[in-house]
Amino acid sequence: MKTVALLAVVLALLAHACAPPHLLRIERPLTRAEIITVLKASREALAGKTIRVSWLSGAHGPDVLMRPDGRPKMIRATYGIEGGRVGGTVPGTFVAPPDTSWRDDVTSIVDYTGRPAKRCDGSFEDGEMVIEYEQRSSTKTWTATARRRQASADVPGIAAAFEMLHGAMAIALGARSVIDGREARALVASSLPSSGAFDRAPLLTGDPRPNVHHDAVPTRTTQLLCIDTTSLLPLRWEVAGRSGSAPRGFTFLYESIDLQLPAGVDPLDCVH
């Protein structure tokens, strides 16, 4: 009986040592299997929750409903489109045409169906079927289009965070931090530049050599996904560039948001 009890204690200690919250608090580097364990637990904690993206710049981003694989199920975004014409004096006259301007407010809801993308001729495309609903204030009606999933195009600015959570790249354990009073641990991954492969062209400044203002070399950045060490929920994702540059990214605001597909719009079942 003592042997059985001792074995139970040892197994319990091992289970605790391997539990994701404990893994986020240890100091040694994590193995690939341990990183996978942490990501899996974080995805499970996040599944079914709604997020309001808050950019580090202070602006609010889209609302997101999460699914169990660490990727969005539904994304709702609102934005405005503005245009117009500025008036001026018409040659040969003293009459200036009137200034015209307009604005259209757009609501976009992207639904990730989880089904393969199917063409209307019955064939299938590689990737997931995505249906995008759009309503403009000028028409007050909803339209729907079907296409296949394109991660970087579907969720601009936030796609890399969800790809990282999904485990689509090599990830290591990073530093501790406190975010809004909550202890967090960073998961770290390298990333290529988000826009363009190079910095701007070198600026010539004259002699003596070297006569360039900076080096025109590919800029590699680092992604940080900060996870709450208790709840295992992601708290912040950011991209840090060169020393001195401001980080880019967003925080995860967990709010109760009613995300639903538009009523009265027939769901599409094929990509034209």
Buried (B, 14 or more C-beta within 10 A) or exposed (E): EEEEEEEEEEEEEEEEEEBBBEBBEEEEEBEEEBBEBBBBBBBEBBEEBBBBBBBBEEEEBBBBBBBEBBBBBBBBBEEEEEEEEEEEEEEEEEEEEEEEEEEEEBBBBBBBBEEEBBEEEEEEBEBBBBBBBBBBEEEEEBEBEBBBBEBEEBBEBBBBBBBBBBBBEEBEBBEBBEBEEBBBBBBBBEBEBBEEEEBEEBEEEEEEEEEEEEEEEEBEBBBBBBBBBEBBBBBBBBBBBEEEEEBBBBBBBBEEBEBEEBEEBEEBEEBE
